[in-house]
Amino acid sequence: MTVFKRLKVGFLALFMMGTSALCQPLLFKVSADENPPEPPPPEFRVLRIYPKAAPSPALLYRLDPEIRHQEPGNSVQSYYRAFSPEWQSFKTRDKDYWKKEEEWLKLPLEKLPPEADMRKSSYLKQIELGTNKSYTDWDMVSGLKRDAIFFLLPDIQGMRNFARDLTLKARFELKEKEYGQAVKTMRTTVTLGRHVANGPTLIQSLVGIAIISIGFKQIEEGIQQKEFPNLYWALAKLQQGPIDLNSAMDGERLFIESLLPGLRDQLYSKNPIPVGQPELQSMLDRFRTAMNAEKPVASSNMEKIMEKAATSVMLAVGLPSAKAKLLAFGLESKILENLPPLQVVLMAEVLIYDENFDSVSKWIHSPYWVAKPEMEKTLIKSGVAPPPKGTPISPLPIGFLSRFLQPAIIKVMQAKVRQQRNLAQLMVVEAIRMHAAQTGKLPQSLDQVKVVPVPANPVTGKPFGYSLVGNHAMLESEPIHDSDAKELRRWRLELATPEPK
């Protein structure tokens, strides 16, 4: 759901708050009692791997840019140059290009046609130059402060196309057995994703994670080639990330300041002064503008009447709870009495938003298996997520901003840990390739792999599932959350027999 759609639902909730206590139990009961269909049996992907020891030196191949190759400058400027119409014209001249590209991405390496060769692409060279710049600055903070939820990110979404073309380049290099150059292209893709994610919005984090996942897919294809180098230590250098959500989380907190300007500072000053009715009305108008941003229309007389009724309902239902909340926070009663009722309610909404936001975001650097239950408790308590079946539900007269504006932080964390899991799973495969280079066979269990540390599964903190069945092994991970069986990653590892020299 887009930010604008969440806002539409949220503002509709203002009008319906008087009946929310009656509606919520029924809505939650329906969702809790529904029996989801049985998921199909999980499938597996076959990876035919070759024994391969670590390179010497161990970091001969890198998936992060070495400082000796970096040049001063902002990587974003290079990425923007890559959007040049002159460089992108090969896509617009051929109306069927996108269909062809989609087909090339699926073809076996040996069947790639010459027109799929992106190795000499000038615009991809420009992206590679960008990944070797000394810093990344998207220059978005001032725009977010000004426009917040209305701030557009078309450039960020366009970076996905860069990753697709880099995949074509890497695939052709694998086809031609240019493995060193293929690793450089994979490094470019992974670094591009890290740079995209290094910004003040969660959208950038998600797009960056998606691009890095494309880079990991390139590596997955590479390790199935006979002479492709072992990238265990190159992957290990990325293990602590490969992205940081700190900037994105700080940027998300700016959104509420665009909708309710000045109220957060007033709240934390502990000595707020009255805000005029025109300013408060302007804040409500921001909600209406946000609601209609996707389909701007003039409000009818009936809609204007409903908007006034929504404000009256909000004050009648929310004011007592809002006062109690602000008193508990430390604001004096005599100060609250001098504030307009609407300001009291909106300041309480800001406080609850910040409390709920921080109650979830404080876990972003903790292991997922530790953070997951604690974050879910917060989302249930705030009304963002339905409670477990049979849990009593109490009315929530205030806190609608948290329920409808709070970003889906758990979803972003799941995307991040999914990427960490994919990285760790690739490291396990590379560790197995090292073991096979020493012993000539797959290990009976992961405990048998002694040549390098075998990483645990970031989802559970426990070893990946592994079993040896005949001449192949199954390597798998549990789903990140119970409702999505598609996240089960099962790889059937088949060890290729080396050809006699």
Secondary structure, DSSP 4 states (H G I P E B T S, - for coil): --HHHHHHHHHHHHHHGGGHHHHHHHHHHHHHH--PPPPPPP--EEEEE---PPPSSTTSS-SS--GGG-EEEEHHHHHHHHT-HHHHHHHHH-TTHHHHHHHHHHS-GGG--GGG--TT-HHHHHHHHHHTEEE-----HHHHHHHGGG---HHHHHHHHHHHHHHHHHHHHHHTT-HHHHHHHHHHHHHHHHHHHSSSSHHHHHHHHHHHHHHHHHHHHHTTSTTPPP-HHHHHTTTT-S---HHHHHHHTTHHHHHSTTHHHHHHHT---PPPHHHHHHHHHHHHHHHTSSS--PPPHHHHHHHHHHHHHHHHHHHHHHHHHHHHHT--HHHHHTS-HHHHHHHHHHHHHHHHHHHHHTTTTS-HHHHHHHHHHHHHHHTSSPPPTT-------S-HHHHHHS--HHHHHHHHHHHHHHHHHHHHHHHHHHHHHHHSS--SSGGG--SSPPPPPTTTSSPPEEEEETTEEEEEE--SSTT-GGG-EEEEEEEPPPPP-
